[in-house]
Structures are given as structure tokens and as C-alpha cells.
């Protein structure tokens, strides 16, 4: 019942989506971590440090979730041509991405892939999702391959490791728009996600405004202190202190 209530609250919160994105757009992961502490969530929200960025960047957005499960098998004994046809069937019937049609600008795709070593994300489908408004991906397994192209295309991805294998025989779609577990944190559809070089933090939607208030308090103080030090050092002021 508690989970159902939480999901309902997040669904109802869609009306304030633009406001929430604006509140968090300038905040760093560390600011948000401090904001969570200020409202009593010291032990919650920080995704385990094993979930790392593929390349140094930052994203802020709203969680859209999907869960994938290991494929139970068996692996079929197919000839080359038959395997090609079977792989097409697999992508259509077993491991597909129905959430893709739901993406809107500002989404971050949070994918529970059950820790599987599988390249469910690659240079093609991540680019298509970017076009639909997806700001990046968080996964709790491999999840990402074609990494040279993904970095070149500047697709933000945080994952546990890089994978080579395709989806077939490794993973299957289970559900979308459900709570998922990523790095020790339960992430619900509609939660606020901030990710940068310091990792990933998830903010329950029901406390997002309160967290943002204290996160901005900490960011403002940090900027003021660093600005004074920049001036003392004779450094040119940049966007991180202005």
C-alpha cells in the first residue's frame, strides 16, 4: 500500500514537472546530497559509487523507469540464417523497449537490468531516445556498449560496467513505470535524478521542493566562498562562482 501511495503521489506531481526541473537545473550532486541531509534523509538517495559515468558530464531530469530480467533460456540451436530470423523475433517479442514511445523532454531513463552483463544500450537506440527528449541513462549492470560512439555522440550514461553482448539470450523486458532498485536506492517514476562526476542521487518527488531549498542554500554559500578565493588568487571568475 505504501508503494502504491508513493507512485500515486508521483503521478499527481506531473503538473509541477517544469517547476521541479527549473529548481534543480543548476544543482550539483553534492548540493542535492546536502539538501537531502538537511531534511533528514542522510542515509538515502545516494546511488552506490559503483554506478559511474561513461564520460564526465551532468544531467538533471525526471525518472522514467523500466525493469529487465535475465533470460531463462534455453539458447536455441540455430543455423546462421535461422538465428538472424530468431534474433529479430527476440527483439520484437522478448526484449523490447515499450517505454521509448512514452519519452518526453526532461526524462532520465532509469533501467534495472538485474545486474546483467548485456549491452541493452548502444550507439543507435540511445541516439533515438535523445531525439525524443531523454537526457540520459542510469543502469545497475553493464547496459552500455558501442561506447566510443556513445561518447562521441555525447549520450550521458551512468552504469556499473561496459558490456559487449547483444540482448538475445541474455535479458528480457519485464515491466515499465514501476519502482526499481539501482545501487541500493529505490527509484520511483517521477523522482528527481541528478547525476554528474560525483555519481547519482535520486530525490523522492514528495520532498523535491524542500530538498531544493537547502541544496540552493549550500550552493550559494559555496559559490560565494570560492568567488572570494578566486579574487584573492587573481583568477578570472567563471560560471561556477557567478
N, C-alpha and C positions, 0 to 999 in steps of 0.2 A: 504493500500500500504506500509506503514512504517513497519508493521509487516512482510509482505512478504519479503521486502528487508532484514530485520534483519535475518529471517530464511535462506534466500539465503546466506548471509554472513557467517552464522554459518556452513552451509553445505559445502561451499567452504573452510572453515577453517579446514576441516578434515585432510588435508595434514600436518598440523603442530601439530597434536594431541600429538605425543610423546614429542615434544619440550615443549608444554604447560604443560604437566604432570610433566616433569622434572623441569620446572621453579617453580611450585607450591608445589612440594612434601614435602619440609621442612617447609613450611609456616604455621603459626598458624592462626586461625580465626582472632585474634586481629591484626596480621601483615597485613592481607588482608584488614581488615576494615580500617587501617591506609592508606594503598595503595590506596584504593578507595577514601578516603578523599583527598589525595594528587592530584588526577586527577579530583576533583570537584564533586564526587558522594557522598557527605556527607549524603544525605537523601535516599540513595538507596542501595540495596544489602543485608542488614541485615534482615534475616527471623525472624519473631516475636518470642520473647523469650518463647512463649507457646509451640513452637516446640522443644522438649527436647530429649536428648539421652536416650535410654533404659539402656545403661551402658556406663561408661566412656571410650571413645576411640577416634580415629581420622581417618578421611578419606579425601582423595583428589581425585577428578575424574571429568569426563565429564558427563554432564546431558543427560540422556535419559528420555523422558517424556511419561506419559500416563494419560488420564483423565477418571474417572469413575463417573457415575451419580446415584442418588438414584433410586431404582426400584419403579415404579409407582403402581405396584400391578395389580389385587388383588392377595392375597395369596390363592393358591388353597386349597380346602378341599380334602385331600388325606388320604387314609389308609397308614399304615406303609410301606408296600411293594411298593405301588404306589408312595409314597413320595420318596423312595430310587431311583426309576427309574426317577422320575421327577427331583430330585437333580442332577443326572448325566446329564440329558438334559440341565439343567440350566448352569452347568459349561462348557458345550460344546457350547451352543448357546447364552447365555445371559451374563454371567460374566466369560470371558476367558481372557487370557494374551498373545495376539499375539506378544507383544514386546519381550517376552522371547527368541524367536528364533533369535532376532536381537542383543542380548547382545554380547559385545566384552570386552576384558580385559581393565579395567580402567573406565568402565561405573559406574555411580551412578544413580539408578532408582529413579526418582522424580515423585511421584504419587499424582495427585489431586483427592482425593476421596470425594470431595464435603463436607468435614467435617463429613461424615457418621460414626456412631459408628458400625464398622464392621471389623472383623479380616481378611482382604484380604491377609495379610501376616502371615505366620506361620513357624513352625519349618521345614516343608518339602520343600515348594516352595522356601523359602529363601536360603536353602542349595543348591538346584538345580541351582539357579541363581548364587550363589557364585562359583560353579564349572564352570559356563560359563564365569566368569570374572567380575561379578558385585561386586563392592566394598562396597555397602551399599544402604540404602533406606532413602528417605525423604518423609514424608506424612503429609497432613494437617488435618487428622482426627485421628481415632483410628488406623486402618490399621494393627495393630500387635497383635497377640495372641500367645499362646504356649511360653510365654516369658521366662520361666525357661530354656527351651531347646534352645531357640534362644540365650540367654546369654551364656549358656554353650558352644554352637557351635560358639560363638564369631561372630555373624552376626550383623554388625553395623546398627542400626535403630534410626532415629530421628522422633518422632511422637508427636501428641498433647496429646494422651492418649492411654491406653491399652484397647483392646476390646475382648469380649468373642465370639460374634456371628459369624457364618459362612456367606458366601456371599449370599446364596439364599434368595430371597425376600427382600434383603437389598440394593443391589448395582448391577449395570450393567456396562459393558465396553462401553465406548463411542468412544475414539479415541487415537491414539498414535502419537508421534513425532510432537506434537503441543505445543504452549505456554501454560503454566499452571500457576495458581496463588497459591503460597504457602506462608502463613504468611505475606501477604502484598507485596510480590515480584513476579513480572512476570519472570518466568524462561523459557528460550527457549532451545530447543535441541542444544547441543554443548556448552552451558555456562559452566564455570568452577565452581565447587562446592567444598567448604572447610567446614568441619564440625568437631567440637571437643567439649570439655566440655563447651565452651563458646557459643555454638549454631551453627547456619548455616549461611553462607554467599554465595551469588551467584554473580559471576563476568561475566558481558556480554563479550562474546568471543572477540568482536571487540576491547576491551580495556585491554585484559588479559595481554599482554606483558608489557604495561605501568604500570598497577597496580602492577605486579610482581616486577618491578624495584624498586618502592618505598616501597613495602612491605619488600623486602630484605634489603633495607636501614634501616628500622626500626628494623627488626630482628637482623641485625648485631650490631646496637647500643645497643640493649637490652642485647645481649649476652656479649658484651664487658663490660658493666657496671656491670652485675651480676657476671661475672667472677672475677672482681676486688673485689667485696664484698665477694664472696666465699673464695678467697685467704686471705682476711682480717679476715674472721671468722675461717680460718683454715680448711675449708671444702674440701673434695675430689672433684675434678672437674668431672662433668658428661656431658652427651651428650647435655644437654640443654644450656651449656655455652661454649662448644668447637666448 
